[in-house]
Amino acid sequence: MAALECDRNFDDLAMRFRRNIYGSLKGQIRLGVLERDFREHIPHFLADSSGLTIADIGAGQAQFSHLLAQYGASVVLNDISEQMLQLAKDNFVQDEARLKIIQCPLQMLSSTLSEAKFDLVLCHAVIEWMAQPFTLFKYLRELLKPGAYLSFTFYNMNGLEYKNLLRTNYKFDADNFRSFRGSLTPWHPQKPEVMLEHLEAHGFKTLVKSGIRVFHDYILDPEQRKREPEQVFAKELEYSQKEPFWQLARYIHYLCRYE
Ligand SMILES: C[S@@+](CC[C@H](N)C(=O)[O-])C[C@H]1O[C@@H](n2cnc3c(N)ncnc32)[C@H](O)[C@@H]1O
């Protein structure tokens, strides 16, 4: 199975990922947008959620599913990276009884679990690291109960194009983009409208569309970027659903219902 061998295992990026993403305002904005979208559309996952089941696919260090687990749901964490899952496990100490960790390619998870279907599947920032990104949706579908929810985020091609323009990198060509191995820039950035088409074709109805980091990453001066973090956070939430800004964000969140 050549495609599976080529998906990006984060073993060598685990510490860098924790430091660069979740150790900064970038990660706080990411979690803040997700939490706000959940609170507005599926608040029962942020209240007593005992009895509900969640699968976090390509979970990495599982920062968001850890937050959800605190409300009582049972959580399955899946990833191909042993290092990322080890860091996730360290986070989950107090919730260990309701936690199952399955290290395998997401493409094999459904057969590993046999009958298990979930009330909620999270798949955050994974598709852009897959060798065959568009195959993802059929694997996600296999994991969901009818009427269940999918929280899906992806690295936005619009954001990458815009960032390159702001940096006067006029050679950037979105249609022939190649990332460097070892870099934190994903291999396959995706276009929001293309992701919507795939989701719809696979039976997902989108409840909300939000941009994650609509302007923070574009502030060129690193010192300016660090100023007034509370204001940045509040403005990021405000602009995350505003037309046309959300479509320029670095990541996009689609919260969907599986019909
Ligand atoms: C950018 S990280 C995202 C982690 C986490 N979902 C988050 O949003 O913080 C991408 C993760 O996907 C995992 N991954 C890549 N291909 C995978 C596959 N085929 N099956 C399971 N996990 C995969 C990587 O090892 C990595 O931990």
The ligand as an ORCA input file, in Angstrom:
! r2SCAN-3c Opt
* xyz 0 1
  C      -0.421     18.495     11.819
  S      -0.590     17.110     12.843
  C      -2.199     17.462     13.528
  C      -2.366     16.910     14.910
  C      -3.690     17.250     15.585
  N      -4.809     16.696     14.851
  C      -3.843     18.725     15.762
  O      -4.679     19.348     15.101
  O      -3.103     19.286     16.567
  C      -0.948     15.800     11.701
  C      -0.979     14.412     12.380
  O      -1.503     13.440     11.444
  C      -0.791     12.237     11.630
  N      -1.004     11.393     10.434
  C      -0.558     11.608      9.184
  N      -0.985     10.637      8.354
  C      -1.733      9.778      9.109
  C      -2.448      8.562      8.828
  N      -2.475      8.038      7.621
  N      -3.101      7.968      9.839
  C      -3.072      8.483     11.102
  N      -2.407      9.622     11.417
  C      -1.763     10.269     10.440
  C       0.642     12.701     11.867
  O       1.482     11.734     12.455
  C       0.404     13.913     12.770
  O       0.439     13.563     14.140
*
